[in-house]
């Protein structure tokens, strides 16, 4: 797998991200790295958290035809939801075999009731990115709590994301509903 280094993080050569998206990826990865350190994760698990952060949005700015081609198993997703499944498929084609990492990247926008700690951490870090402009104080508090009460923080993040979707009249994907039902 060839790669490019952009502002300190190594991304695959096929990555398609804007400068703004790269800044988000850096913040998410830094948050995951911080939590991994505070949780004293074993090196392999900490590396997987780091890799999930740097790879989750690797195709966020890719053209729709490429996203649809790679994410063939997600045809009912809106275009902005395809980058996770597309990146996971490209990673799989490139030889990535860490199933938990692939599942975390694949479902990071909608969630998965089957996730272990890695998928849950990525889902939280993506939402709790300190660069996002909404609910900064509440999200900063949740981010600070993740290493101390991981499961309760995760439940709060799932709730917040679903409440936002409902408030905005967004579609609730079946995966998100199953995730909520698994944590409430």
Backbone bond lengths (Angstrom), bond angles and torsions (degrees), N, CA, C in turn:
res aa  C-N    CA-C-N  psi(-1)  N-CA   C-N-CA  omega(-1)  CA-C   N-CA-C  phi
1 X - - - 1.439 - - 1.528 107.88 -
2 X 1.298 117.83 117.82 1.457 120.59 176.01 1.524 108.11 -81.26
3 X 1.315 115.66 162.12 1.456 117.73 -176.55 1.513 110.67 -151.95
4 X 1.311 114.12 166.18 1.448 121.60 174.94 1.516 108.38 -126.06
5 X 1.321 116.59 146.85 1.447 120.40 176.86 1.516 107.80 -103.74
6 X 1.307 115.12 123.84 1.447 121.58 -179.65 1.520 108.16 -126.81
7 X 1.306 116.43 117.98 1.460 122.80 177.70 1.529 112.81 45.33
8 X 1.325 116.40 47.68 1.450 121.20 172.55 1.514 116.69 91.45
9 X 1.311 119.46 -14.25 1.457 121.74 178.11 1.512 109.64 -113.19
10 X 1.312 116.19 137.50 1.454 120.89 179.26 1.523 109.37 -89.54
11 X 1.318 115.46 122.37 1.458 121.97 176.92 1.519 108.99 -113.96
12 X 1.326 117.12 152.48 1.468 119.27 176.04 1.528 110.79 -61.86
13 X 1.314 116.21 155.71 1.467 121.16 -179.42 1.523 111.61 -59.96
14 X 1.319 118.17 -28.34 1.456 121.61 -178.76 1.534 113.18 -81.08
15 X 1.302 118.58 -4.75 1.466 121.52 -178.87 1.524 110.69 -59.43
16 X 1.305 115.57 146.10 1.462 122.00 179.60 1.524 107.29 -136.65
17 X 1.336 115.56 93.21 1.457 120.61 -177.15 1.528 110.75 -136.19
18 X 1.306 115.20 142.46 1.461 121.73 174.95 1.527 108.57 -79.51
19 X 1.310 116.28 170.43 1.464 120.15 175.91 1.530 110.84 -60.96
20 X 1.314 116.74 -40.61 1.471 121.24 178.56 1.527 110.77 -62.01
21 X 1.316 116.17 -43.17 1.468 120.24 179.24 1.521 110.54 -67.05
22 X 1.327 116.80 -38.51 1.460 120.53 178.49 1.522 110.67 -61.56
23 X 1.317 117.17 -38.80 1.465 120.39 177.78 1.524 110.19 -63.16
24 X 1.325 117.07 -40.31 1.470 121.13 176.38 1.531 110.07 -61.99
25 X 1.313 117.17 -46.87 1.464 121.64 179.50 1.529 110.13 -57.90
26 X 1.314 117.47 -42.44 1.466 121.11 178.83 1.524 111.54 -62.11
27 X 1.326 116.99 -43.80 1.466 120.48 -179.33 1.519 111.73 -66.58
28 X 1.330 116.76 -42.62 1.468 120.53 178.74 1.530 110.00 -62.97
29 X 1.322 116.52 -44.64 1.466 120.68 179.81 1.527 110.70 -63.76
30 X 1.311 117.43 -41.39 1.469 120.67 178.66 1.525 110.83 -63.15
31 X 1.317 117.34 -40.11 1.467 120.91 178.44 1.532 110.52 -64.79
32 X 1.317 116.78 -44.23 1.466 120.48 177.69 1.525 111.20 -63.42
33 X 1.327 117.13 -41.48 1.467 120.72 177.66 1.531 111.03 -62.22
34 X 1.333 116.51 -41.84 1.468 120.95 178.98 1.533 110.60 -62.00
35 X 1.331 116.23 -47.18 1.465 119.67 179.59 1.517 111.36 -63.52
36 X 1.325 117.24 -42.02 1.464 121.01 179.84 1.528 110.29 -59.36
37 X 1.317 116.25 -41.50 1.465 120.11 179.13 1.529 110.82 -66.30
38 X 1.326 117.20 -46.33 1.472 120.86 -179.09 1.525 111.97 -65.69
39 X 1.320 116.65 -30.72 1.465 121.22 178.14 1.525 112.37 -85.68
40 X 1.334 116.56 -4.04 1.468 122.70 -179.03 1.530 110.97 52.82
41 X 1.331 115.61 49.31 1.462 120.43 -179.65 1.528 110.21 -66.84
42 X 1.314 116.83 149.14 1.469 119.62 172.40 1.534 109.39 -60.47
43 X 1.331 118.17 151.41 1.474 121.26 -175.33 1.531 114.91 -52.72
44 X 1.331 118.44 -41.50 1.470 119.71 -179.39 1.529 111.67 -65.22
45 X 1.307 116.49 -39.89 1.461 120.13 179.36 1.533 110.48 -69.80
46 X 1.322 117.13 -42.32 1.466 120.86 177.92 1.525 110.15 -61.01
47 X 1.324 117.54 -39.32 1.465 121.36 178.27 1.525 110.78 -64.60
48 X 1.321 116.69 -40.04 1.465 120.38 178.36 1.532 110.37 -64.16
49 X 1.334 117.55 -39.61 1.467 120.17 177.53 1.525 109.71 -63.02
50 X 1.316 117.09 -44.59 1.463 121.70 178.70 1.533 110.15 -60.19
51 X 1.319 116.16 -47.67 1.465 120.48 -178.85 1.526 111.56 -63.44
52 X 1.328 117.70 -38.89 1.466 120.26 177.50 1.523 110.48 -60.94
53 X 1.317 116.23 -42.67 1.462 119.71 178.91 1.521 112.49 -62.38
54 X 1.320 116.70 -45.68 1.466 118.75 -175.67 1.533 112.49 -75.63
55 X 1.326 118.23 -20.65 1.467 120.33 -175.06 1.527 114.47 -104.60
56 X 1.326 118.51 -15.14 1.467 120.06 -170.93 1.528 113.72 -59.32
57 X 1.309 118.07 -34.71 1.467 121.09 -179.02 1.533 112.23 -112.72
58 X 1.316 117.08 24.21 1.463 120.80 -175.69 1.531 113.08 -59.18
59 X 1.323 118.18 -24.93 1.464 121.30 178.78 1.529 112.21 -115.98
60 X 1.302 117.79 20.76 1.476 121.64 -175.76 1.517 112.45 -59.62
61 X 1.311 117.78 -32.60 1.465 120.92 -177.17 1.529 112.55 -106.92
62 X 1.319 116.88 19.00 1.462 121.57 179.19 1.530 110.47 -76.33
63 X 1.331 117.39 155.84 1.469 120.32 179.07 1.536 111.44 -66.28
64 X 1.315 115.18 146.20 1.464 121.22 -177.42 1.533 113.69 -54.14
65 X 1.335 120.18 -43.59 1.471 118.02 -179.46 1.543 112.77 -58.77
66 X 1.320 117.05 -39.46 1.462 119.88 177.59 1.521 110.74 -65.89
67 X 1.326 117.12 -43.92 1.462 120.66 178.74 1.530 110.97 -59.55
68 X 1.321 116.35 -45.34 1.477 119.81 -179.29 1.523 111.28 -66.41
69 X 1.316 116.89 -36.18 1.464 120.12 178.31 1.531 110.44 -64.49
70 X 1.313 117.08 -46.66 1.463 120.68 -177.67 1.523 112.39 -73.38
71 X 1.316 117.31 -34.73 1.464 122.01 -175.64 1.519 111.06 -97.10
72 X 1.298 117.51 40.64 1.452 122.90 -175.71 1.506 115.24 -52.32
73 X 1.334 117.61 -27.17 1.464 120.01 -178.37 1.528 112.26 -86.79
74 X 1.318 118.21 7.25 1.466 122.04 -178.10 1.530 111.08 -128.21
75 X 1.331 118.10 49.47 1.467 119.91 -172.44 1.524 114.15 -67.63
76 X 1.343 119.36 -21.89 1.457 120.33 -177.63 1.523 112.79 -88.99
77 X 1.316 118.34 0.56 1.458 121.85 178.03 1.525 110.10 -76.82
78 X 1.316 115.39 143.81 1.465 120.48 170.72 1.528 107.64 -64.87
79 X 1.305 116.72 155.91 1.464 121.37 -176.42 1.525 112.22 -51.93
80 X 1.339 117.24 -43.59 1.466 120.12 -177.41 1.532 113.49 -68.21
81 X 1.320 116.86 -7.29 1.466 121.24 178.91 1.533 112.22 -99.25
82 X 1.309 118.27 -5.26 1.464 121.93 -172.79 1.528 114.69 -82.98
83 X 1.324 118.35 -16.89 1.464 119.62 -173.77 1.520 113.28 -65.05
84 X 1.331 118.54 -32.08 1.465 120.72 178.09 1.523 111.97 -67.48
85 X 1.346 117.21 -55.45 1.460 118.29 177.44 1.531 112.91 -59.43
86 X 1.337 117.17 -37.30 1.463 120.39 179.77 1.526 111.01 -65.91
87 X 1.327 117.27 -44.88 1.466 120.39 179.62 1.529 110.54 -64.47
88 X 1.324 117.09 -41.71 1.464 119.80 179.08 1.528 110.97 -61.54
89 X 1.316 116.50 -41.49 1.468 119.68 178.95 1.525 111.06 -66.23
90 X 1.324 117.66 -42.45 1.457 119.89 178.79 1.536 110.13 -64.35
91 X 1.308 117.38 -40.91 1.467 120.72 177.16 1.531 110.62 -61.11
92 X 1.336 116.00 -43.22 1.475 120.19 178.26 1.518 110.66 -60.82
93 X 1.320 116.83 -43.96 1.473 121.21 178.53 1.525 111.44 -62.63
94 X 1.324 116.23 -31.15 1.467 121.38 179.57 1.530 112.82 -81.94
95 X 1.333 116.25 -1.00 1.454 118.99 175.67 1.518 116.27 105.49
96 X 1.322 118.15 3.62 1.472 119.67 177.51 1.526 108.91 -65.42
97 X 1.321 116.47 129.70 1.465 121.17 -176.93 1.531 113.46 -120.14
98 X 1.323 117.55 -0.88 1.465 119.72 178.26 1.531 108.26 -76.52
99 X 1.317 115.28 97.64 1.458 122.17 -174.90 1.523 111.86 -56.87
100 X 1.318 116.81 -42.28 1.464 119.58 -178.85 1.534 110.71 -63.94
101 X 1.312 117.56 -37.47 1.465 121.66 176.75 1.529 110.44 -66.13
102 X 1.318 116.87 -46.81 1.469 120.13 179.45 1.526 110.93 -60.41
103 X 1.337 117.52 -42.50 1.463 120.65 178.71 1.523 111.98 -65.96
104 X 1.328 117.13 -37.53 1.464 120.63 178.41 1.525 110.27 -63.07
105 X 1.320 117.05 -47.99 1.465 121.32 179.78 1.526 110.13 -64.74
106 X 1.327 116.78 -45.02 1.464 121.70 -176.80 1.529 111.71 -58.08
107 X 1.324 117.40 -43.05 1.471 120.87 -170.60 1.523 114.10 -108.55
108 X 1.327 118.93 13.49 1.466 119.04 -171.90 1.526 114.20 -64.01
109 X 1.309 119.34 -18.35 1.465 120.14 179.11 1.525 112.99 -90.41
110 X 1.330 117.63 -24.44 1.468 119.68 -176.83 1.518 113.43 -115.91
111 X 1.304 117.53 -23.34 1.455 121.04 -179.52 1.518 112.42 95.33
112 X 1.331 114.64 166.67 1.461 121.51 178.68 1.526 108.92 -153.27
113 X 1.317 115.85 128.02 1.464 120.68 178.13 1.527 111.17 -69.27
114 X 1.318 118.37 -15.23 1.458 122.24 -178.73 1.527 113.33 -88.98
115 X 1.319 118.46 -5.04 1.448 121.62 -177.13 1.516 113.67 -60.15
116 X 1.322 113.95 147.59 1.449 121.74 164.14 1.516 108.00 -94.16
117 X 1.298 115.79 -157.41 1.463 121.37 -175.21 1.533 112.59 -65.05
118 X 1.318 118.56 -35.43 1.466 121.24 -178.17 1.523 111.80 -62.35
119 X 1.306 118.31 -52.02 1.465 121.24 179.85 1.515 111.84 -60.33
120 X 1.318 115.56 -40.79 1.460 120.06 179.47 1.525 110.92 -65.43
121 X 1.324 116.46 -40.73 1.469 120.03 179.68 1.529 110.37 -64.10
122 X 1.320 117.71 -44.44 1.466 120.40 179.90 1.523 110.91 -63.58
123 X 1.307 117.18 -43.77 1.464 122.13 179.16 1.530 110.21 -57.33
124 X 1.326 115.88 -44.44 1.465 120.19 178.71 1.524 111.46 -67.38
125 X 1.328 117.03 -49.10 1.464 120.28 -176.10 1.523 111.22 -62.03
126 X 1.315 117.71 -37.73 1.461 121.30 178.51 1.525 110.21 -61.55
127 X 1.311 117.02 -43.13 1.462 122.19 179.30 1.529 112.03 -73.70
128 X 1.314 116.68 -38.02 1.462 121.60 -173.97 1.528 113.58 -87.88
129 X 1.317 118.19 4.37 1.472 123.02 176.80 1.527 108.97 -42.50
130 X 1.328 117.89 118.59 1.464 120.17 -176.90 1.531 114.22 -66.09
131 X 1.302 118.47 -11.10 1.453 120.95 177.84 1.520 113.85 -82.33
132 X 1.300 116.86 -12.86 1.468 119.52 177.77 1.526 108.54 -71.60
133 X 1.318 117.03 146.64 1.457 121.09 -169.99 1.537 114.87 -89.56
134 X 1.301 119.64 -15.49 1.460 120.71 -175.19 1.532 111.82 -90.06
135 X 1.294 116.35 148.79 1.477 124.37 173.50 1.529 112.64 42.95
136 X 1.302 116.68 45.64 1.472 120.50 -173.81 1.526 113.35 -56.90
137 X 1.311 117.86 -45.65 1.466 120.50 -176.85 1.527 110.61 -65.02
138 X 1.317 116.85 -47.14 1.469 120.69 -179.81 1.525 111.27 -62.83
139 X 1.330 116.27 -43.20 1.461 119.27 -178.33 1.523 111.48 -70.11
140 X 1.320 117.87 -35.60 1.473 120.74 176.87 1.523 109.99 -64.05
141 X 1.320 116.00 -40.36 1.468 119.63 177.27 1.525 110.38 -61.85
142 X 1.320 116.77 -47.54 1.470 119.88 179.56 1.527 110.71 -60.75
143 X 1.317 117.61 -42.23 1.463 120.42 179.33 1.521 110.72 -61.07
144 X 1.317 117.08 -37.98 1.472 119.87 179.39 1.519 112.19 -70.09
145 X 1.318 116.86 -24.66 1.463 121.21 -177.90 1.525 114.26 -87.29
146 X 1.314 117.04 -19.82 1.472 120.43 -175.30 1.529 113.43 -51.94
147 X 1.328 120.35 -45.45 1.467 118.60 -179.67 1.534 113.92 -71.00
148 X 1.326 117.24 -18.55 1.459 121.17 -175.98 1.522 113.03 -94.24
149 X 1.326 115.92 -34.70 1.467 120.96 178.79 1.530 107.73 -145.11
150 X 1.316 113.79 74.33 1.464 122.38 -172.91 1.527 111.95 -55.41
151 X 1.334 117.41 -50.52 1.464 120.56 -174.69 1.530 112.64 -66.40
152 X 1.330 117.49 -42.83 1.465 120.17 179.09 1.525 110.62 -66.20
153 X 1.323 117.19 -39.01 1.463 120.77 178.12 1.524 109.97 -64.65
154 X 1.313 116.28 -42.97 1.461 120.06 178.37 1.527 110.59 -59.64
155 X 1.318 117.03 -45.45 1.464 121.17 179.33 1.538 110.67 -58.84
156 X 1.332 117.03 -41.33 1.464 120.84 178.67 1.526 111.99 -65.80
157 X 1.316 116.66 -38.88 1.465 120.18 178.59 1.528 110.59 -66.81
158 X 1.317 117.01 -43.74 1.467 119.94 177.72 1.525 109.40 -59.05
159 X 1.318 116.18 -46.33 1.464 120.54 179.54 1.534 110.51 -59.55
160 X 1.316 117.40 -47.60 1.465 121.07 -178.15 1.526 111.28 -61.18
161 X 1.321 115.95 -42.57 1.464 118.77 -179.39 1.522 111.73 -65.99
162 X 1.324 116.69 -40.76 1.466 119.76 179.09 1.520 111.33 -69.28
163 X 1.334 117.54 -41.23 1.464 120.41 177.71 1.526 110.76 -60.29
164 X 1.340 116.84 -41.32 1.461 120.26 178.12 1.529 109.94 -62.30
165 X 1.316 116.80 -45.69 1.472 120.15 179.83 1.518 111.17 -58.90
166 X 1.325 116.90 -44.01 1.465 120.59 179.33 1.527 111.24 -66.16
167 X 1.321 116.91 -44.71 1.464 122.10 -179.45 1.530 111.18 -60.60
168 X 1.334 116.18 -37.63 1.460 121.05 -178.28 1.526 113.36 -87.15
169 X 1.333 116.72 1.16 1.455 120.44 -179.95 1.515 113.65 71.24
170 X 1.330 115.50 24.58 1.463 120.76 -179.02 1.530 110.18 -80.60
171 X 1.292 114.74 159.74 1.462 121.57 176.05 1.526 109.80 -71.86
172 X 1.316 116.59 137.91 1.461 121.56 171.34 1.518 107.46 -96.58
173 X 1.306 115.49 115.73 1.452 120.52 179.07 1.531 109.41 -74.96
174 X 1.320 118.06 147.41 1.471 120.82 -179.34 1.531 112.77 -53.94
175 X 1.326 116.76 -35.47 1.467 120.36 -179.91 1.532 110.67 -62.49
176 X 1.332 116.98 -38.91 1.463 121.23 -179.71 1.523 111.01 -68.20
177 X 1.322 117.01 -40.40 1.464 120.98 178.57 1.530 110.18 -65.81
178 X 1.329 117.38 -43.21 1.467 120.23 177.76 1.522 111.07 -63.51
179 X 1.329 116.50 -37.19 1.468 119.78 177.29 1.520 109.94 -62.44
180 X 1.329 117.49 -48.69 1.457 120.61 178.86 1.525 110.90 -57.76
181 X 1.309 116.77 -46.75 1.465 120.10 -179.37 1.525 112.08 -62.68
182 X 1.321 117.80 -24.07 1.469 120.18 -179.74 1.531 112.82 -83.98
183 X 1.342 118.07 -15.74 1.464 120.08 -176.49 1.519 114.06 -114.22
184 X 1.289 119.34 -13.48 1.476 119.92 -175.94 1.500 112.57 -78.53
